[in-house]
């Protein structure tokens, strides 16, 4: 089950972004989804991105953002399932009308790891793909929400 929220959860903050001090957000366009850690989470998140980005005027970033959303949400769901957690994962998408920040939270504290998968492996190259198509990506522990946030910045 998915639900769009506007203020129920704190927005993610990348390490380079200012925190607090009443300053205006550098991301005027914001959307979030809470998704069950189930197989249907990835296609729901991808569809949300595909429909939202043209409305925001950044439709040209849609293909790259959909790949990032697929990989980050897929990793969060897989991590949650492997730990036996049925807790939700959260997707945030933020934009300043020229870039899109994708952030995904899960309850697993273990940091994401880029691995060099064999060429015939069916999985394992997701973060390498994210690294290749984004301006930057990273992660941070989300102590107030217990878990971690993995984020990636897609730019033109």
C-alpha positions in Angstrom: 0.0 0.0 0.0 1.3 3.4 -0.8 0.4 6.9 0.4 1.7 10.3 -0.6 2.6 12.4 2.3 3.5 16.1 2.5 4.5 16.7 6.1 4.2 13.4 8.0 8.0 12.7 7.8 11.1 14.9 7.9 12.6 15.6 4.6 16.0 14.1 3.9 19.0 16.4 4.0 22.2 15.7 2.1 25.4 16.4 3.9 26.1 19.5 1.8 22.7 21.0 2.4 22.1 23.6 5.1 20.1 22.5 8.1 17.5 24.6 9.9 18.1 28.3 10.7 14.8 29.1 9.1 16.3 29.3 5.6 14.1 28.6 2.6 14.4 25.2 1.2 16.6 24.9 -1.9 14.1 22.3 -3.0 10.7 24.0 -3.7 9.2 20.9 -5.3 8.8 18.0 -2.9 7.0 14.6 -2.9 7.2 11.5 -0.7 5.8 8.0 -0.7 5.8 5.4 2.0 5.8 1.9 0.6 5.6 -1.5 2.0 8.8 -3.6 1.7 7.1 -5.7 -0.9 7.9 -6.6 -4.6 5.3 -4.1 -5.8 7.1 -1.1 -4.1 9.6 -0.7 -7.0 7.1 -0.4 -9.9 4.9 1.9 -7.8 7.8 4.2 -7.0 9.0 4.2 -10.6 5.5 5.1 -11.8 5.2 7.9 -9.3 8.5 9.3 -10.6 7.5 9.0 -14.3 4.2 10.8 -13.7 5.5 13.5 -11.4 8.6 14.8 -13.2 6.8 16.2 -16.3 4.5 18.1 -13.9 7.6 19.6 -12.3 9.0 20.6 -15.6 11.9 18.2 -15.4 10.6 15.5 -17.7 13.9 15.3 -19.5 15.4 13.8 -16.4 12.7 11.1 -16.2 14.7 8.2 -17.6 17.7 8.7 -15.3 15.5 9.4 -12.2 13.4 6.3 -12.9 16.6 4.2 -12.9 17.8 5.8 -9.7 14.4 5.3 -8.0 14.3 1.6 -9.2 17.8 0.9 -7.8 17.5 2.7 -4.5 14.0 1.5 -3.7 14.9 -2.0 -4.8 17.9 -2.0 -2.6 15.9 -0.8 0.4 13.2 -3.4 -0.1 15.8 -6.2 -0.5 17.6 -5.0 2.6 14.4 -4.9 4.6 13.3 -8.3 3.4 16.6 -9.9 4.1 16.5 -8.6 7.7 13.0 -10.0 8.1 11.6 -6.5 8.5 8.2 -5.7 7.1 8.6 -2.1 8.0 8.0 0.4 5.2 10.6 2.2 3.1 10.3 5.8 2.2 11.0 7.6 -1.0 11.5 11.3 -1.3 11.9 13.2 -4.5 12.9 16.9 -4.4 13.6 19.3 -7.2 14.8 22.9 -7.8 13.4 22.8 -11.3 16.8 21.8 -12.9 17.9 18.9 -10.6 16.1 16.0 -8.8 17.2 14.7 -5.5 16.1 11.1 -4.9 16.3 9.8 -1.3 15.3 6.5 0.1 15.1 5.5 3.8 15.0 2.0 5.3 15.4 0.6 8.8 18.7 -1.2 8.1 21.8 0.6 9.5 24.3 -1.2 7.2 25.7 1.3 4.6 25.2 0.6 0.9 28.1 -1.0 -0.9 29.2 -0.8 -4.5 30.3 -4.2 -5.6 31.9 -5.3 -8.8 29.5 -8.1 -10.0 30.5 -10.6 -12.6 29.3 -9.7 -16.1 26.8 -12.6 -16.1 25.4 -11.8 -12.6 21.7 -10.9 -12.5 22.2 -8.3 -9.8 24.8 -6.4 -7.9 25.5 -3.5 -10.3 22.8 -1.1 -9.2 24.9 1.4 -7.2 27.5 1.4 -10.0 24.8 2.4 -12.4 23.5 5.0 -9.9 27.1 6.4 -9.6 27.4 6.5 -13.4 24.2 8.5 -14.2 24.1 10.9 -11.2 26.0 14.0 -10.3 26.7 12.5 -6.9 25.2 10.1 -4.4 25.7 9.1 -0.8 24.1 8.0 2.4 23.8 9.0 6.0 22.5 7.4 9.2 19.0 8.7 9.9 19.1 8.7 13.7 15.8 10.4 14.2 14.1 7.8 12.1 16.4 4.8 13.0 18.0 3.5 9.8 19.7 5.1 6.9 19.0 7.4 3.9 20.6 6.7 0.6 20.4 9.7 -1.8 21.4 10.5 -5.4 21.3 13.8 -7.3 20.3 13.7 -11.0 21.1 16.8 -13.0 20.9 17.9 -16.6 
